[in-house]
Protein backbone atom coordinates (compact mmCIF):
# COMPACT_ATOMS: atom_id res chain seq x y z
CA UNK A 1 0.00 0.00 0.00
CA UNK A 2 0.96 3.62 -0.47
CA UNK A 3 0.44 6.59 1.81
CA UNK A 4 0.87 10.19 0.67
CA UNK A 5 1.38 13.16 2.98
CA UNK A 6 1.30 16.77 1.77
CA UNK A 7 2.87 19.73 3.48
CA UNK A 8 3.75 23.34 2.79
CA UNK A 9 0.36 24.98 2.51
CA UNK A 10 -0.51 28.16 4.32
CA UNK A 11 -1.58 31.77 4.06
CA UNK A 12 0.34 34.06 1.74
CA UNK A 13 -0.16 37.47 0.18
CA UNK A 14 -0.78 37.88 -3.52
CA UNK A 15 2.51 37.83 -5.36
CA UNK A 16 4.12 35.60 -2.78
CA UNK A 17 5.43 32.06 -3.01
CA UNK A 18 4.91 28.67 -1.42
CA UNK A 19 6.44 25.26 -1.98
CA UNK A 20 4.28 22.19 -1.51
CA UNK A 21 5.70 18.76 -0.81
CA UNK A 22 4.15 15.32 -1.17
CA UNK A 23 5.98 12.34 0.27
CA UNK A 24 5.00 8.75 -0.43
CA UNK A 25 5.69 5.94 1.99
CA UNK A 26 5.15 2.21 1.91
CA UNK A 27 6.76 -0.64 0.07
CA UNK A 28 6.32 -2.81 -2.96
CA UNK A 29 5.13 -0.10 -5.33
CA UNK A 30 6.31 1.56 -8.52
CA UNK A 31 5.24 5.11 -9.32
CA UNK A 32 3.94 5.83 -12.81
CA UNK A 33 2.73 9.41 -12.51
CA UNK A 34 2.80 12.12 -9.86
CA UNK A 35 0.45 15.07 -9.90
CA UNK A 36 -1.13 17.94 -7.99
CA UNK A 37 -4.84 18.73 -8.05
CA UNK A 38 -6.74 21.54 -6.41
CA UNK A 39 -10.33 22.23 -5.47
CA UNK A 40 -11.83 25.50 -4.33
CA UNK A 41 -15.24 25.70 -2.63
CA UNK A 42 -17.98 25.43 -5.23
CA UNK A 43 -15.55 24.40 -7.95
CA UNK A 44 -14.68 21.09 -9.51
CA UNK A 45 -11.35 19.49 -8.76
CA UNK A 46 -8.83 20.34 -11.45
CA UNK A 47 -5.42 19.10 -12.46
CA UNK A 48 -2.75 21.66 -11.66
CA UNK A 49 0.39 19.87 -12.82
CA UNK A 50 1.64 16.37 -13.43
CA UNK A 51 4.77 14.44 -14.32
CA UNK A 52 5.21 11.00 -15.84
CA UNK A 53 7.77 8.35 -15.02
CA UNK A 54 9.93 9.50 -17.93
CA UNK A 55 9.80 13.11 -16.81
CA UNK A 56 7.22 14.62 -19.14
CA UNK A 57 5.31 17.44 -17.46
CA UNK A 58 2.07 19.24 -18.06
CA UNK A 59 0.56 22.28 -16.38
CA UNK A 60 -2.85 23.86 -16.31
CA UNK A 61 -2.97 26.99 -18.44
CA UNK A 62 -3.79 29.06 -15.38
CA UNK A 63 -0.47 28.21 -13.68
CA UNK A 64 1.95 28.00 -16.59
CA UNK A 65 4.96 30.20 -16.01
CA UNK A 66 4.24 30.50 -12.29
CA UNK A 67 4.28 26.93 -10.92
CA UNK A 68 7.08 24.39 -11.35
CA UNK A 69 7.11 20.67 -10.60
CA UNK A 70 10.15 18.85 -9.34
CA UNK A 71 10.76 15.51 -7.70
CA UNK A 72 13.23 13.48 -5.72
CA UNK A 73 12.83 9.94 -6.95
CA UNK A 74 15.07 8.50 -4.24
CA UNK A 75 12.75 9.94 -1.59
CA UNK A 76 9.50 9.36 -3.51
CA UNK A 77 8.72 13.02 -3.02
CA UNK A 78 7.02 15.50 -5.33
CA UNK A 79 7.33 19.27 -5.02
CA UNK A 80 5.32 22.15 -6.41
CA UNK A 81 7.01 25.53 -6.37
CA UNK A 82 4.30 28.19 -6.60
CA UNK A 83 5.36 31.73 -7.42
CA UNK A 84 3.42 34.90 -8.17
CA UNK A 85 0.42 33.52 -6.32
CA UNK A 86 -3.01 34.97 -7.01
CA UNK A 87 -6.21 34.92 -4.95
CA UNK A 88 -7.67 32.57 -7.58
CA UNK A 89 -5.05 30.01 -6.55
CA UNK A 90 -6.80 29.62 -3.19
CA UNK A 91 -7.84 25.98 -2.85
CA UNK A 92 -7.14 22.69 -1.17
CA UNK A 93 -4.22 21.13 -2.98
CA UNK A 94 -3.93 17.35 -3.08
CA UNK A 95 -1.26 15.12 -4.54
CA UNK A 96 -2.11 11.97 -6.44
CA UNK A 97 0.26 9.20 -7.47
CA UNK A 98 -0.61 6.47 -9.92
CA UNK A 99 1.25 3.42 -8.68
CA UNK A 100 1.67 -0.21 -9.55
CA UNK A 101 1.56 -2.64 -6.66
CA UNK A 102 1.73 -6.40 -6.54
CA UNK A 103 -2.03 -6.52 -7.07
CA UNK A 104 -3.07 -3.63 -9.27
CA UNK A 105 -2.53 -0.20 -10.71
CA UNK A 106 -4.29 2.40 -8.62
CA UNK A 107 -4.45 6.07 -7.76
CA UNK A 108 -3.42 7.14 -4.26
CA UNK A 109 -4.34 10.49 -2.74
CA UNK A 110 -2.99 12.61 0.05
CA UNK A 111 -5.23 14.32 2.57
CA UNK A 112 -4.82 17.77 1.06
CA UNK A 113 -3.23 20.99 2.22
CA UNK A 114 -4.91 24.40 2.26
CA UNK A 115 -3.43 27.25 0.26
CA UNK A 116 -4.96 30.67 0.87
CA UNK A 117 -3.83 33.73 -1.08
CA UNK A 118 -4.99 37.10 0.18
CA UNK A 119 -5.47 40.10 -2.08
QUIGILIN-V451657 format. One line per field, one symbol per residue. ss: DSSP state (a for helix, b for strand, c for the rest). burial: # if it has 24 or more other C-alpha atoms within 12 Angstrom, else .. Layout:
ss=???
burial=???
This chain:
ss=cbbbbbbccbbbbccccbbbbbbbbbcccbbbbbbbbbbccccccbbbbbbbccccbbbcccccccbbbbbbaaacbbbbbbccccaaacbbbbbbbbbbccccbbbbbcccbbbbbbc
burial=############...##########...###########......#######.....#....#..######....###########..###########.......####.######..
